[in-house]
Amino acid sequence: MSNVITKIRTFIFENFLFDAEEDALQNDTSFLEQGIIDSTGVLELVEWIEEEFGFTVGDEEIVPENFDSVNLLCDYLSQKTEKCLQPT
């Protein structure tokens, strides 16, 4: 598992899933459809991304295609930073 996926999962568990078991979230699980993150949560996620990865997320980039699962978020981050492509 890439280091970035681990960071994303850790953030989701610490801020939205709290005491859930690790298998409660698959990397392709929709955050919105499963009620894991709501619109306010998306803004928290964007703020974390900007702080953690050091770039500004454009308003036009805040769409489900970029933020609705661990895998989609990792793909988005790889386009922005290429960190998802590095082995752990």
PyMOL Python script that loads the backbone (N, CA, C, O; Angstrom):
from pymol import cmd

cmd.read_pdbstr("""\
ATOM      1  N   MET A   1       0.864  -1.180   0.000  1.00  0.00           N
ATOM      2  CA  MET A   1       0.000   0.000   0.000  1.00  0.00           C
ATOM      3  C   MET A   1       0.899   1.229   0.000  1.00  0.00           C
ATOM      4  O   MET A   1       1.844   1.330   0.783  1.00  0.00           O
ATOM      5  N   SER A   2       0.590   2.140  -0.877  1.00  0.00           N
ATOM      6  CA  SER A   2       1.464   3.303  -0.963  1.00  0.00           C
ATOM      7  C   SER A   2       1.342   4.162   0.287  1.00  0.00           C
ATOM      8  O   SER A   2       0.342   4.122   1.005  1.00  0.00           O
ATOM      9  N   ASN A   3       2.372   4.923   0.517  1.00  0.00           N
ATOM     10  CA  ASN A   3       2.417   5.816   1.662  1.00  0.00           C
ATOM     11  C   ASN A   3       1.283   6.829   1.627  1.00  0.00           C
ATOM     12  O   ASN A   3       0.737   7.186   2.672  1.00  0.00           O
ATOM     13  N   VAL A   4       0.927   7.291   0.447  1.00  0.00           N
ATOM     14  CA  VAL A   4      -0.151   8.281   0.324  1.00  0.00           C
ATOM     15  C   VAL A   4      -1.497   7.646   0.645  1.00  0.00           C
ATOM     16  O   VAL A   4      -2.324   8.262   1.318  1.00  0.00           O
ATOM     17  N   ILE A   5      -1.725   6.435   0.177  1.00  0.00           N
ATOM     18  CA  ILE A   5      -2.980   5.744   0.513  1.00  0.00           C
ATOM     19  C   ILE A   5      -3.072   5.561   2.022  1.00  0.00           C
ATOM     20  O   ILE A   5      -4.137   5.754   2.607  1.00  0.00           O
ATOM     21  N   THR A   6      -1.974   5.192   2.650  1.00  0.00           N
ATOM     22  CA  THR A   6      -1.965   5.047   4.109  1.00  0.00           C
ATOM     23  C   THR A   6      -2.308   6.369   4.780  1.00  0.00           C
ATOM     24  O   THR A   6      -3.078   6.388   5.740  1.00  0.00           O
ATOM     25  N   LYS A   7      -1.751   7.474   4.294  1.00  0.00           N
ATOM     26  CA  LYS A   7      -2.061   8.792   4.867  1.00  0.00           C
ATOM     27  C   LYS A   7      -3.534   9.137   4.705  1.00  0.00           C
ATOM     28  O   LYS A   7      -4.165   9.636   5.637  1.00  0.00           O
ATOM     29  N   ILE A   8      -4.082   8.872   3.522  1.00  0.00           N
ATOM     30  CA  ILE A   8      -5.496   9.166   3.272  1.00  0.00           C
ATOM     31  C   ILE A   8      -6.368   8.337   4.209  1.00  0.00           C
ATOM     32  O   ILE A   8      -7.270   8.869   4.856  1.00  0.00           O
ATOM     33  N   ARG A   9      -6.101   7.044   4.280  1.00  0.00           N
ATOM     34  CA  ARG A   9      -6.904   6.162   5.143  1.00  0.00           C
ATOM     35  C   ARG A   9      -6.818   6.593   6.599  1.00  0.00           C
ATOM     36  O   ARG A   9      -7.827   6.609   7.304  1.00  0.00           O
ATOM     37  N   THR A  10      -5.625   6.941   7.049  1.00  0.00           N
ATOM     38  CA  THR A  10      -5.448   7.385   8.439  1.00  0.00           C
ATOM     39  C   THR A  10      -6.274   8.636   8.699  1.00  0.00           C
ATOM     40  O   THR A  10      -6.930   8.739   9.736  1.00  0.00           O
ATOM     41  N   PHE A  11      -6.252   9.590   7.770  1.00  0.00           N
ATOM     42  CA  PHE A  11      -7.042  10.809   7.941  1.00  0.00           C
ATOM     43  C   PHE A  11      -8.534  10.487   8.011  1.00  0.00           C
ATOM     44  O   PHE A  11      -9.242  11.008   8.873  1.00  0.00           O
ATOM     45  N   ILE A  12      -9.010   9.637   7.114  1.00  0.00           N
ATOM     46  CA  ILE A  12     -10.433   9.285   7.092  1.00  0.00           C
ATOM     47  C   ILE A  12     -10.837   8.607   8.392  1.00  0.00           C
ATOM     48  O   ILE A  12     -11.874   8.944   8.962  1.00  0.00           O
ATOM     49  N   PHE A  13     -10.045   7.666   8.870  1.00  0.00           N
ATOM     50  CA  PHE A  13     -10.390   6.973  10.108  1.00  0.00           C
ATOM     51  C   PHE A  13     -10.333   7.905  11.309  1.00  0.00           C
ATOM     52  O   PHE A  13     -11.202   7.845  12.179  1.00  0.00           O
ATOM     53  N   GLU A  14      -9.333   8.756  11.370  1.00  0.00           N
ATOM     54  CA  GLU A  14      -9.190   9.656  12.522  1.00  0.00           C
ATOM     55  C   GLU A  14     -10.250  10.755  12.560  1.00  0.00           C
ATOM     56  O   GLU A  14     -10.592  11.250  13.634  1.00  0.00           O
ATOM     57  N   ASN A  15     -10.768  11.138  11.399  1.00  0.00           N
ATOM     58  CA  ASN A  15     -11.690  12.275  11.353  1.00  0.00           C
ATOM     59  C   ASN A  15     -13.139  11.927  11.042  1.00  0.00           C
ATOM     60  O   ASN A  15     -14.034  12.729  11.308  1.00  0.00           O
ATOM     61  N   PHE A  16     -13.387  10.742  10.482  1.00  0.00           N
ATOM     62  CA  PHE A  16     -14.759  10.414  10.086  1.00  0.00           C
ATOM     63  C   PHE A  16     -15.225   9.038  10.554  1.00  0.00           C
ATOM     64  O   PHE A  16     -16.408   8.868  10.852  1.00  0.00           O
ATOM     65  N   LEU A  17     -14.357   8.079  10.627  1.00  0.00           N
ATOM     66  CA  LEU A  17     -14.777   6.721  10.993  1.00  0.00           C
ATOM     67  C   LEU A  17     -14.413   6.357  12.427  1.00  0.00           C
ATOM     68  O   LEU A  17     -14.888   5.348  12.949  1.00  0.00           O
ATOM     69  N   PHE A  18     -13.602   7.143  13.048  1.00  0.00           N
ATOM     70  CA  PHE A  18     -13.231   7.020  14.459  1.00  0.00           C
ATOM     71  C   PHE A  18     -12.855   5.591  14.854  1.00  0.00           C
ATOM     72  O   PHE A  18     -11.749   5.148  14.545  1.00  0.00           O
ATOM     73  N   ASP A  19     -13.735   4.867  15.520  1.00  0.00           N
ATOM     74  CA  ASP A  19     -13.387   3.555  16.073  1.00  0.00           C
ATOM     75  C   ASP A  19     -13.706   2.393  15.146  1.00  0.00           C
ATOM     76  O   ASP A  19     -13.685   1.240  15.576  1.00  0.00           O
ATOM     77  N   ALA A  20     -13.999   2.674  13.888  1.00  0.00           N
ATOM     78  CA  ALA A  20     -14.343   1.602  12.941  1.00  0.00           C
ATOM     79  C   ALA A  20     -13.136   0.697  12.703  1.00  0.00           C
ATOM     80  O   ALA A  20     -11.986   1.118  12.823  1.00  0.00           O
ATOM     81  N   GLU A  21     -13.429  -0.546  12.365  1.00  0.00           N
ATOM     82  CA  GLU A  21     -12.373  -1.500  12.028  1.00  0.00           C
ATOM     83  C   GLU A  21     -11.754  -1.130  10.683  1.00  0.00           C
ATOM     84  O   GLU A  21     -12.396  -0.487   9.853  1.00  0.00           O
ATOM     85  N   GLU A  22     -10.525  -1.530  10.478  1.00  0.00           N
ATOM     86  CA  GLU A  22      -9.787  -1.210   9.243  1.00  0.00           C
ATOM     87  C   GLU A  22     -10.533  -1.675   7.998  1.00  0.00           C
ATOM     88  O   GLU A  22     -10.477  -1.015   6.961  1.00  0.00           O
ATOM     89  N   ASP A  23     -11.234  -2.810   8.090  1.00  0.00           N
ATOM     90  CA  ASP A  23     -11.935  -3.324   6.907  1.00  0.00           C
ATOM     91  C   ASP A  23     -13.271  -2.619   6.646  1.00  0.00           C
ATOM     92  O   ASP A  23     -13.983  -2.984   5.711  1.00  0.00           O
ATOM     93  N   ALA A  24     -13.616  -1.625   7.450  1.00  0.00           N
ATOM     94  CA  ALA A  24     -14.854  -0.864   7.245  1.00  0.00           C
ATOM     95  C   ALA A  24     -14.759   0.048   6.024  1.00  0.00           C
ATOM     96  O   ALA A  24     -15.774   0.563   5.556  1.00  0.00           O
ATOM     97  N   LEU A  25     -13.576   0.246   5.519  1.00  0.00           N
ATOM     98  CA  LEU A  25     -13.379   1.124   4.368  1.00  0.00           C
ATOM     99  C   LEU A  25     -12.497   0.440   3.337  1.00  0.00           C
ATOM    100  O   LEU A  25     -11.313   0.196   3.568  1.00  0.00           O
ATOM    101  N   GLN A  26     -13.102   0.133   2.189  1.00  0.00           N
ATOM    102  CA  GLN A  26     -12.322  -0.360   1.054  1.00  0.00           C
ATOM    103  C   GLN A  26     -11.832   0.863   0.285  1.00  0.00           C
ATOM    104  O   GLN A  26     -12.451   1.925   0.346  1.00  0.00           O
ATOM    105  N   ASN A  27     -10.753   0.722  -0.419  1.00  0.00           N
ATOM    106  CA  ASN A  27     -10.182   1.881  -1.117  1.00  0.00           C
ATOM    107  C   ASN A  27     -11.076   2.411  -2.241  1.00  0.00           C
ATOM    108  O   ASN A  27     -10.904   3.547  -2.682  1.00  0.00           O
ATOM    109  N   ASP A  28     -12.033   1.592  -2.710  1.00  0.00           N
ATOM    110  CA  ASP A  28     -12.945   2.071  -3.742  1.00  0.00           C
ATOM    111  C   ASP A  28     -14.339   2.418  -3.203  1.00  0.00           C
ATOM    112  O   ASP A  28     -15.246   2.697  -3.988  1.00  0.00           O
ATOM    113  N   THR A  29     -14.520   2.405  -1.894  1.00  0.00           N
ATOM    114  CA  THR A  29     -15.800   2.769  -1.277  1.00  0.00           C
ATOM    115  C   THR A  29     -16.082   4.254  -1.486  1.00  0.00           C
ATOM    116  O   THR A  29     -15.219   5.099  -1.248  1.00  0.00           O
ATOM    117  N   SER A  30     -17.309   4.566  -1.937  1.00  0.00           N
ATOM    118  CA  SER A  30     -17.708   5.964  -2.128  1.00  0.00           C
ATOM    119  C   SER A  30     -17.926   6.621  -0.770  1.00  0.00           C
ATOM    120  O   SER A  30     -18.747   6.166   0.026  1.00  0.00           O
ATOM    121  N   PHE A  31     -17.184   7.695  -0.515  1.00  0.00           N
ATOM    122  CA  PHE A  31     -17.364   8.436   0.738  1.00  0.00           C
ATOM    123  C   PHE A  31     -18.772   9.014   0.843  1.00  0.00           C
ATOM    124  O   PHE A  31     -19.392   8.968   1.905  1.00  0.00           O
ATOM    125  N   LEU A  32     -19.270   9.556  -0.262  1.00  0.00           N
ATOM    126  CA  LEU A  32     -20.571  10.231  -0.246  1.00  0.00           C
ATOM    127  C   LEU A  32     -21.724   9.230  -0.198  1.00  0.00           C
ATOM    128  O   LEU A  32     -22.639   9.387   0.611  1.00  0.00           O
ATOM    129  N   GLU A  33     -21.695   8.214  -1.043  1.00  0.00           N
ATOM    130  CA  GLU A  33     -22.779   7.229  -1.065  1.00  0.00           C
ATOM    131  C   GLU A  33     -22.882   6.464   0.241  1.00  0.00           C
ATOM    132  O   GLU A  33     -23.986   6.101   0.647  1.00  0.00           O
ATOM    133  N   GLN A  34     -21.781   6.213   0.901  1.00  0.00           N
ATOM    134  CA  GLN A  34     -21.789   5.469   2.156  1.00  0.00           C
ATOM    135  C   GLN A  34     -21.977   6.377   3.371  1.00  0.00           C
ATOM    136  O   GLN A  34     -22.023   5.898   4.505  1.00  0.00           O
ATOM    137  N   GLY A  35     -22.084   7.681   3.136  1.00  0.00           N
ATOM    138  CA  GLY A  35     -22.303   8.610   4.246  1.00  0.00           C
ATOM    139  C   GLY A  35     -21.085   8.797   5.131  1.00  0.00           C
ATOM    140  O   GLY A  35     -21.211   9.240   6.273  1.00  0.00           O
ATOM    141  N   ILE A  36     -19.928   8.470   4.630  1.00  0.00           N
ATOM    142  CA  ILE A  36     -18.696   8.606   5.410  1.00  0.00           C
ATOM    143  C   ILE A  36     -18.320  10.080   5.538  1.00  0.00           C
ATOM    144  O   ILE A  36     -17.904  10.534   6.604  1.00  0.00           O
ATOM    145  N   ILE A  37     -18.471  10.815   4.448  1.00  0.00           N
ATOM    146  CA  ILE A  37     -18.134  12.233   4.421  1.00  0.00           C
ATOM    147  C   ILE A  37     -19.298  12.996   3.797  1.00  0.00           C
ATOM    148  O   ILE A  37     -19.829  12.583   2.766  1.00  0.00           O
ATOM    149  N   ASP A  38     -19.694  14.098   4.412  1.00  0.00           N
ATOM    150  CA  ASP A  38     -20.702  14.982   3.818  1.00  0.00           C
ATOM    151  C   ASP A  38     -19.995  16.198   3.223  1.00  0.00           C
ATOM    152  O   ASP A  38     -18.766  16.226   3.154  1.00  0.00           O
ATOM    153  N   SER A  39     -20.754  17.195   2.798  1.00  0.00           N
ATOM    154  CA  SER A  39     -20.138  18.352   2.135  1.00  0.00           C
ATOM    155  C   SER A  39     -19.165  19.088   3.059  1.00  0.00           C
ATOM    156  O   SER A  39     -18.131  19.577   2.604  1.00  0.00           O
ATOM    157  N   THR A  40     -19.485  19.169   4.338  1.00  0.00           N
ATOM    158  CA  THR A  40     -18.565  19.796   5.290  1.00  0.00           C
ATOM    159  C   THR A  40     -17.295  18.957   5.407  1.00  0.00           C
ATOM    160  O   THR A  40     -16.191  19.494   5.502  1.00  0.00           O
ATOM    161  N   GLY A  41     -17.460  17.661   5.401  1.00  0.00           N
ATOM    162  CA  GLY A  41     -16.309  16.771   5.475  1.00  0.00           C
ATOM    163  C   GLY A  41     -15.404  16.906   4.267  1.00  0.00           C
ATOM    164  O   GLY A  41     -14.183  16.802   4.383  1.00  0.00           O
ATOM    165  N   VAL A  42     -16.001  17.139   3.108  1.00  0.00           N
ATOM    166  CA  VAL A  42     -15.191  17.346   1.899  1.00  0.00           C
ATOM    167  C   VAL A  42     -14.308  18.578   2.079  1.00  0.00           C
ATOM    168  O   VAL A  42     -13.143  18.578   1.682  1.00  0.00           O
ATOM    169  N   LEU A  43     -14.865  19.615   2.674  1.00  0.00           N
ATOM    170  CA  LEU A  43     -14.060  20.828   2.909  1.00  0.00           C
ATOM    171  C   LEU A  43     -12.921  20.549   3.893  1.00  0.00           C
ATOM    172  O   LEU A  43     -11.813  21.058   3.723  1.00  0.00           O
ATOM    173  N   GLU A  44     -13.195  19.735   4.926  1.00  0.00           N
ATOM    174  CA  GLU A  44     -12.124  19.332   5.851  1.00  0.00           C
ATOM    175  C   GLU A  44     -11.047  18.551   5.101  1.00  0.00           C
ATOM    176  O   GLU A  44      -9.853  18.746   5.326  1.00  0.00           O
ATOM    177  N   LEU A  45     -11.479  17.680   4.219  1.00  0.00           N
ATOM    178  CA  LEU A  45     -10.541  16.879   3.428  1.00  0.00           C
ATOM    179  C   LEU A  45      -9.684  17.769   2.532  1.00  0.00           C
ATOM    180  O   LEU A  45      -8.477  17.560   2.416  1.00  0.00           O
ATOM    181  N   VAL A  46     -10.300  18.745   1.907  1.00  0.00           N
ATOM    182  CA  VAL A  46      -9.569  19.683   1.046  1.00  0.00           C
ATOM    183  C   VAL A  46      -8.533  20.458   1.872  1.00  0.00           C
ATOM    184  O   VAL A  46      -7.389  20.616   1.447  1.00  0.00           O
ATOM    185  N   GLU A  47      -8.936  20.932   3.034  1.00  0.00           N
ATOM    186  CA  GLU A  47      -8.004  21.672   3.895  1.00  0.00           C
ATOM    187  C   GLU A  47      -6.815  20.803   4.291  1.00  0.00           C
ATOM    188  O   GLU A  47      -5.672  21.259   4.289  1.00  0.00           O
ATOM    189  N   TRP A  48      -7.099  19.541   4.630  1.00  0.00           N
ATOM    190  CA  TRP A  48      -6.012  18.617   4.992  1.00  0.00           C
ATOM    191  C   TRP A  48      -5.075  18.392   3.805  1.00  0.00           C
ATOM    192  O   TRP A  48      -3.855  18.414   3.965  1.00  0.00           O
ATOM    193  N   ILE A  49      -5.635  18.179   2.628  1.00  0.00           N
ATOM    194  CA  ILE A  49      -4.813  17.956   1.429  1.00  0.00           C
ATOM    195  C   ILE A  49      -3.893  19.151   1.185  1.00  0.00           C
ATOM    196  O   ILE A  49      -2.704  18.983   0.914  1.00  0.00           O
ATOM    197  N   GLU A  50      -4.447  20.347   1.283  1.00  0.00           N
ATOM    198  CA  GLU A  50      -3.640  21.549   1.031  1.00  0.00           C
ATOM    199  C   GLU A  50      -2.497  21.662   2.036  1.00  0.00           C
ATOM    200  O   GLU A  50      -1.382  22.036   1.673  1.00  0.00           O
ATOM    201  N   GLU A  51      -2.772  21.338   3.298  1.00  0.00           N
ATOM    202  CA  GLU A  51      -1.721  21.411   4.322  1.00  0.00           C
ATOM    203  C   GLU A  51      -0.720  20.271   4.167  1.00  0.00           C
ATOM    204  O   GLU A  51       0.488  20.491   4.255  1.00  0.00           O
ATOM    205  N   GLU A  52      -1.206  19.068   3.940  1.00  0.00           N
ATOM    206  CA  GLU A  52      -0.352  17.874   3.897  1.00  0.00           C
ATOM    207  C   GLU A  52       0.521  17.819   2.647  1.00  0.00           C
ATOM    208  O   GLU A  52       1.683  17.417   2.702  1.00  0.00           O
ATOM    209  N   PHE A  53      -0.069  18.238   1.498  1.00  0.00           N
ATOM    210  CA  PHE A  53       0.647  18.070   0.241  1.00  0.00           C
ATOM    211  C   PHE A  53       1.153  19.375  -0.354  1.00  0.00           C
ATOM    212  O   PHE A  53       1.840  19.366  -1.376  1.00  0.00           O
ATOM    213  N   GLY A  54       0.819  20.501   0.277  1.00  0.00           N
ATOM    214  CA  GLY A  54       1.430  21.775  -0.075  1.00  0.00           C
ATOM    215  C   GLY A  54       0.998  22.398  -1.376  1.00  0.00           C
ATOM    216  O   GLY A  54       1.802  23.056  -2.036  1.00  0.00           O
ATOM    217  N   PHE A  55      -0.253  22.212  -1.768  1.00  0.00           N
ATOM    218  CA  PHE A  55      -0.759  22.917  -2.941  1.00  0.00           C
ATOM    219  C   PHE A  55      -2.208  23.316  -2.684  1.00  0.00           C
ATOM    220  O   PHE A  55      -2.871  22.780  -1.796  1.00  0.00           O
ATOM    221  N   THR A  56      -2.683  24.270  -3.484  1.00  0.00           N
ATOM    222  CA  THR A  56      -4.058  24.743  -3.357  1.00  0.00           C
ATOM    223  C   THR A  56      -4.966  23.961  -4.291  1.00  0.00           C
ATOM    224  O   THR A  56      -4.671  23.797  -5.475  1.00  0.00           O
ATOM    225  N   VAL A  57      -6.068  23.486  -3.744  1.00  0.00           N
ATOM    226  CA  VAL A  57      -7.064  22.758  -4.534  1.00  0.00           C
ATOM    227  C   VAL A  57      -8.008  23.787  -5.151  1.00  0.00           C
ATOM    228  O   VAL A  57      -8.627  24.573  -4.433  1.00  0.00           O
ATOM    229  N   GLY A  58      -8.118  23.783  -6.456  1.00  0.00           N
ATOM    230  CA  GLY A  58      -9.021  24.703  -7.148  1.00  0.00           C
ATOM    231  C   GLY A  58     -10.478  24.326  -6.928  1.00  0.00           C
ATOM    232  O   GLY A  58     -10.803  23.145  -6.803  1.00  0.00           O
ATOM    233  N   ASP A  59     -11.353  25.320  -6.879  1.00  0.00           N
ATOM    234  CA  ASP A  59     -12.777  25.052  -6.685  1.00  0.00           C
ATOM    235  C   ASP A  59     -13.312  24.071  -7.725  1.00  0.00           C
ATOM    236  O   ASP A  59     -14.137  23.216  -7.404  1.00  0.00           O
ATOM    237  N   GLU A  60     -12.848  24.190  -8.966  1.00  0.00           N
ATOM    238  CA  GLU A  60     -13.312  23.315 -10.025  1.00  0.00           C
ATOM    239  C   GLU A  60     -12.825  21.876  -9.859  1.00  0.00           C
ATOM    240  O   GLU A  60     -13.323  20.975 -10.535  1.00  0.00           O
ATOM    241  N   GLU A  61     -11.857  21.651  -8.969  1.00  0.00           N
ATOM    242  CA  GLU A  61     -11.324  20.301  -8.731  1.00  0.00           C
ATOM    243  C   GLU A  61     -12.066  19.566  -7.626  1.00  0.00           C
ATOM    244  O   GLU A  61     -11.878  18.363  -7.442  1.00  0.00           O
ATOM    245  N   ILE A  62     -12.910  20.286  -6.887  1.00  0.00           N
ATOM    246  CA  ILE A  62     -13.638  19.679  -5.771  1.00  0.00           C
ATOM    247  C   ILE A  62     -14.905  19.033  -6.322  1.00  0.00           C
ATOM    248  O   ILE A  62     -16.003  19.580  -6.223  1.00  0.00           O
ATOM    249  N   VAL A  63     -14.717  17.863  -6.898  1.00  0.00           N
ATOM    250  CA  VAL A  63     -15.802  17.095  -7.512  1.00  0.00           C
ATOM    251  C   VAL A  63     -15.657  15.636  -7.081  1.00  0.00           C
ATOM    252  O   VAL A  63     -14.563  15.198  -6.724  1.00  0.00           O
ATOM    253  N   PRO A  64     -16.764  14.879  -7.113  1.00  0.00           N
ATOM    254  CA  PRO A  64     -16.691  13.462  -6.707  1.00  0.00           C
ATOM    255  C   PRO A  64     -15.642  12.665  -7.481  1.00  0.00           C
ATOM    256  O   PRO A  64     -15.046  11.737  -6.934  1.00  0.00           O
ATOM    257  N   GLU A  65     -15.415  13.010  -8.724  1.00  0.00           N
ATOM    258  CA  GLU A  65     -14.427  12.281  -9.523  1.00  0.00           C
ATOM    259  C   GLU A  65     -13.019  12.378  -8.926  1.00  0.00           C
ATOM    260  O   GLU A  65     -12.159  11.557  -9.247  1.00  0.00           O
ATOM    261  N   ASN A  66     -12.776  13.358  -8.071  1.00  0.00           N
ATOM    262  CA  ASN A  66     -11.473  13.509  -7.424  1.00  0.00           C
ATOM    263  C   ASN A  66     -11.478  13.130  -5.944  1.00  0.00           C
ATOM    264  O   ASN A  66     -10.438  12.753  -5.404  1.00  0.00           O
ATOM    265  N   PHE A  67     -12.638  13.225  -5.276  1.00  0.00           N
ATOM    266  CA  PHE A  67     -12.647  13.146  -3.807  1.00  0.00           C
ATOM    267  C   PHE A  67     -13.566  12.082  -3.225  1.00  0.00           C
ATOM    268  O   PHE A  67     -13.770  12.069  -2.011  1.00  0.00           O
ATOM    269  N   ASP A  68     -14.127  11.192  -4.033  1.00  0.00           N
ATOM    270  CA  ASP A  68     -15.167  10.310  -3.508  1.00  0.00           C
ATOM    271  C   ASP A  68     -14.699   8.946  -3.021  1.00  0.00           C
ATOM    272  O   ASP A  68     -15.532   8.140  -2.608  1.00  0.00           O
ATOM    273  N   SER A  69     -13.435   8.661  -3.052  1.00  0.00           N
ATOM    274  CA  SER A  69     -12.924   7.397  -2.494  1.00  0.00           C
ATOM    275  C   SER A  69     -11.420   7.543  -2.284  1.00  0.00           C
ATOM    276  O   SER A  69     -10.795   8.489  -2.762  1.00  0.00           O
ATOM    277  N   VAL A  70     -10.867   6.594  -1.568  1.00  0.00           N
ATOM    278  CA  VAL A  70      -9.414   6.605  -1.355  1.00  0.00           C
ATOM    279  C   VAL A  70      -8.696   6.516  -2.700  1.00  0.00           C
ATOM    280  O   VAL A  70      -7.750   7.261  -2.952  1.00  0.00           O
ATOM    281  N   ASN A  71      -9.147   5.602  -3.563  1.00  0.00           N
ATOM    282  CA  ASN A  71      -8.478   5.438  -4.856  1.00  0.00           C
ATOM    283  C   ASN A  71      -8.597   6.681  -5.739  1.00  0.00           C
ATOM    284  O   ASN A  71      -7.624   7.102  -6.366  1.00  0.00           O
ATOM    285  N   LEU A  72      -9.810   7.271  -5.782  1.00  0.00           N
ATOM    286  CA  LEU A  72      -9.974   8.478  -6.597  1.00  0.00           C
ATOM    287  C   LEU A  72      -9.119   9.620  -6.064  1.00  0.00           C
ATOM    288  O   LEU A  72      -8.521  10.370  -6.836  1.00  0.00           O
ATOM    289  N   LEU A  73      -9.065   9.745  -4.753  1.00  0.00           N
ATOM    290  CA  LEU A  73      -8.250  10.799  -4.154  1.00  0.00           C
ATOM    291  C   LEU A  73      -6.768  10.556  -4.421  1.00  0.00           C
ATOM    292  O   LEU A  73      -6.019  11.496  -4.686  1.00  0.00           O
ATOM    293  N   CYS A  74      -6.351   9.306  -4.351  1.00  0.00           N
ATOM    294  CA  CYS A  74      -4.956   8.974  -4.648  1.00  0.00           C
ATOM    295  C   CYS A  74      -4.633   9.282  -6.110  1.00  0.00           C
ATOM    296  O   CYS A  74      -3.561   9.807  -6.413  1.00  0.00           O
ATOM    297  N   ASP A  75      -5.559   8.954  -7.013  1.00  0.00           N
ATOM    298  CA  ASP A  75      -5.353   9.281  -8.430  1.00  0.00           C
ATOM    299  C   ASP A  75      -5.217  10.795  -8.620  1.00  0.00           C
ATOM    300  O   ASP A  75      -4.343  11.272  -9.345  1.00  0.00           O
ATOM    301  N   TYR A  76      -6.102  11.533  -7.953  1.00  0.00           N
ATOM    302  CA  TYR A  76      -6.046  12.998  -8.048  1.00  0.00           C
ATOM    303  C   TYR A  76      -4.703  13.511  -7.531  1.00  0.00           C
ATOM    304  O   TYR A  76      -4.056  14.342  -8.168  1.00  0.00           O
ATOM    305  N   LEU A  77      -4.294  13.000  -6.360  1.00  0.00           N
ATOM    306  CA  LEU A  77      -3.022  13.446  -5.780  1.00  0.00           C
ATOM    307  C   LEU A  77      -1.839  13.054  -6.653  1.00  0.00           C
ATOM    308  O   LEU A  77      -0.858  13.792  -6.748  1.00  0.00           O
ATOM    309  N   SER A  78      -1.936  11.889  -7.290  1.00  0.00           N
ATOM    310  CA  SER A  78      -0.822  11.479  -8.162  1.00  0.00           C
ATOM    311  C   SER A  78      -0.694  12.418  -9.350  1.00  0.00           C
ATOM    312  O   SER A  78       0.411  12.704  -9.810  1.00  0.00           O
ATOM    313  N   GLN A  79      -1.829  12.895  -9.843  1.00  0.00           N
ATOM    314  CA  GLN A  79      -1.782  13.870 -10.934  1.00  0.00           C
ATOM    315  C   GLN A  79      -1.167  15.183 -10.457  1.00  0.00           C
ATOM    316  O   GLN A  79      -0.459  15.856 -11.206  1.00  0.00           O
ATOM    317  N   LYS A  80      -1.441  15.536  -9.213  1.00  0.00           N
ATOM    318  CA  LYS A  80      -0.954  16.805  -8.673  1.00  0.00           C
ATOM    319  C   LYS A  80       0.486  16.706  -8.160  1.00  0.00           C
ATOM    320  O   LYS A  80       1.247  17.669  -8.254  1.00  0.00           O
ATOM    321  N   THR A  81       0.860  15.535  -7.615  1.00  0.00           N
ATOM    322  CA  THR A  81       2.155  15.447  -6.943  1.00  0.00           C
ATOM    323  C   THR A  81       3.021  14.270  -7.372  1.00  0.00           C
ATOM    324  O   THR A  81       4.234  14.294  -7.160  1.00  0.00           O
ATOM    325  N   GLU A  82       2.427  13.241  -7.971  1.00  0.00           N
ATOM    326  CA  GLU A  82       3.105  12.000  -8.352  1.00  0.00           C
ATOM    327  C   GLU A  82       3.564  11.187  -7.161  1.00  0.00           C
ATOM    328  O   GLU A  82       4.325  10.237  -7.348  1.00  0.00           O
ATOM    329  N   LYS A  83       3.140  11.508  -5.931  1.00  0.00           N
ATOM    330  CA  LYS A  83       3.568  10.757  -4.752  1.00  0.00           C
ATOM    331  C   LYS A  83       2.938   9.371  -4.673  1.00  0.00           C
ATOM    332  O   LYS A  83       3.534   8.469  -4.083  1.00  0.00           O
ATOM    333  N   CYS A  84       1.767   9.175  -5.239  1.00  0.00           N
ATOM    334  CA  CYS A  84       1.117   7.870  -5.177  1.00  0.00           C
ATOM    335  C   CYS A  84       1.890   6.823  -5.969  1.00  0.00           C
ATOM    336  O   CYS A  84       1.714   5.626  -5.747  1.00  0.00           O
ATOM    337  N   LEU A  85       2.732   7.255  -6.878  1.00  0.00           N
ATOM    338  CA  LEU A  85       3.461   6.327  -7.718  1.00  0.00           C
ATOM    339  C   LEU A  85       4.720   5.806  -7.050  1.00  0.00           C
ATOM    340  O   LEU A  85       5.340   4.867  -7.549  1.00  0.00           O
ATOM    341  N   GLN A  86       5.110   6.400  -5.929  1.00  0.00           N
ATOM    342  CA  GLN A  86       6.330   5.986  -5.260  1.00  0.00           C
ATOM    343  C   GLN A  86       6.045   4.794  -4.350  1.00  0.00           C
ATOM    344  O   GLN A  86       5.055   4.801  -3.619  1.00  0.00           O
ATOM    345  N   PRO A  87       6.904   3.764  -4.385  1.00  0.00           N
ATOM    346  CA  PRO A  87       6.716   2.627  -3.476  1.00  0.00           C
ATOM    347  C   PRO A  87       6.953   3.054  -2.031  1.00  0.00           C
ATOM    348  O   PRO A  87       7.645   4.034  -1.755  1.00  0.00           O
ATOM    349  N   THR A  88       6.349   2.278  -1.107  1.00  0.00           N
ATOM    350  CA  THR A  88       6.517   2.598   0.321  1.00  0.00           C
ATOM    351  C   THR A  88       7.819   2.067   0.831  1.00  0.00           C
ATOM    352  O   THR A  88       8.136   2.238   2.008  1.00  0.00           O
TER     353      THR A  88
END
""", "prot")
cmd.dss("prot")
cmd.show_as("cartoon", "prot")
cmd.util.cbc("prot")
cmd.orient("prot")
